[in-house]
């Protein structure tokens, strides 16, 4: 289960993230939640395996979003997949959501910077002998609909080999 708990009314837990506010020569540390800013960090607790090319919601990297808000996100995905099935992903979002994002591959190179709706991206040339890290960041603008923001993933090509998103993968979301 996600570590932020269950919030059926689309509200969020108080975050523990802080910022430093400088006032002249004095510096004050303030919790984001004290400023009315939502902050959530979800850490995947167990490995999850898929053996097909149908995008599915991650069991843990998911969070509810309110309508008519801007949210910034950072997602770090540790995964392992053989070179035949490879790996593809997208994010599920509330209806009408737009986004701006930048994705970086395991070599630190950007392979997509996009604005508009969130598309499905395949990660090419995956080496099945090593764990791969994928860094995703951006912001989304929810329209008039509340809903769920969730990492969706699968194999790019159906194969008997396992495609695994590893424990320790994270999703950080904060309202901006």
N, C-alpha and C positions, 0 to 999 in steps of 0.2 A: 504494500500500500504506500502511496505517496506520504511523505513525512510532514506535510502541512496540515493534514486532517481533512475533515469533511465540512464544507461550507455551502449548504443547499440554497441559501439566500443570496449567493454570489458575492458575499463579503469576504475579506481576506484576514488572515491572522496578522497580528502585529509583527513586524520584521525586527530583526536585531541589527540590521545594517545601520551604520552611522555615517554622518558627514561632519567635516570640520568647518565651522563658521568663524571667520576672522572678523573681529570688531576692533579696529585700531591695533593695539599691540596684544590684545587678549584673543585667545582661541578657545572656542567652546565646541564640545562634541555633542551632537544632537542626533537622536534616533530618527530615522526616516518616518517611522510610524507616528512619532510625536508631531511631525509636520503634515500628517494625513496622507502619506505616500505609502502605497501598497508595495511590499517586497516579499517575494517568496523564492526559496531555493529548495529544489527537489533533487535528492541524490538517489539514484537507482540502487536498490539494495540487493538484487539478485540478477544473474544472467538470464536473458530471454532468447529463445531460439525459434527461428522460422525456417521452413523448408519449401516455400513457394514464392511466386512473384506477385501475390495480391497484397497491396498495402494494407497494413493492420495498425491499429492504435497501439502504441507502447503501453504496457500495463502500468507503468509508474510515471513516466515523464509527461504529465498532463496537469492542467490547472484551469479552474473556471475563470472566465473574464466577464466583466460587466459591459453593458452597451455604451456606445458613444464615448470611448476612452482611447488614449494612446498608451501602449505598453511597449517597453523595450525588453528585448530578450537576448540571452546568451545561452547557447546549448553546446555542450561538449559531449560528443558521442564516441565512446570507445567500442569498436566493433571488430569482428573477425569474420571473414568470408573467403571462400576459395575464389580463384580467378575466373572460373566458369560462371557461377551464379552472380558474382559481384554483389553490389549493394545499392539500393535506391531508397530515397526518403522524400518526404514532404512534411508539411505541418497541416493538421486539421484545424480549422478556425471557424468562428461563428459566421453565419451567412452575411455576405456584404462586406467582409473585412478586406482592407487593402494593406499592403505592406511595402517596406523597403528593406532589403537584406543584402548581406554579403556572406558568402560561404567561402571557407578556406579549406584546402585539402591538407593532407598530412605533411606535405612539404612546405606549407605556409603560403602557397600561391592561391590567389583568388581564382575561382573558376566560374563564379556567377555573381554579378551585382545586378539586382533587378528591382523594379518598381511595379506595382500592380497586384495581381493575384499571385499566390504562392504556387509555383509549379513543382512537378516531380523532377528530381535530379538523380541521375545515376552516377555513381562513383566508379570510374574506370580503373582497370589495371590493379585490382586488389590482389595482394599477395597473401594466399591462405596460410602461410606459415607464421605470420606476425600479426599482432594486434595493431589496428589502425586507429588514429584519432582524427575526428572531423570537428572543426570549429565553425559554429554557425552564430550569426549575430544580426540584429536588425530591430526594426520596430513595426508594430502593426497598429492600425486604426480600426477599432470595431465600429460598425455602423449602429443601427437601431436595435441590434439583436445581441443579447448576452449569449454565452455559449462556452465551449471548451477549446483551449489551445493545447494541442497534443502532437507529439512527434509520431509520425506514421512511417513505417519502413517495411522492407521486404527484400528478397533477392531480385536482381534485375532480370535474371533468367532462372526459371525453375530448375532445380538440381537437387540431387540427393544429399549433397554436402550441406552442413549446417551454416546458417547465417546467424550470428550471435551479436546482440547488443549487450555489452558487458556491465556488470555491477560497477558503480562509481561514475557512470555517465551522469551528467547533471543538466538541469534546466533551471535557469534563473530568470525571473520575470519581475519587472517593477513598473509601476505606473509613472508616466512622465507628462 
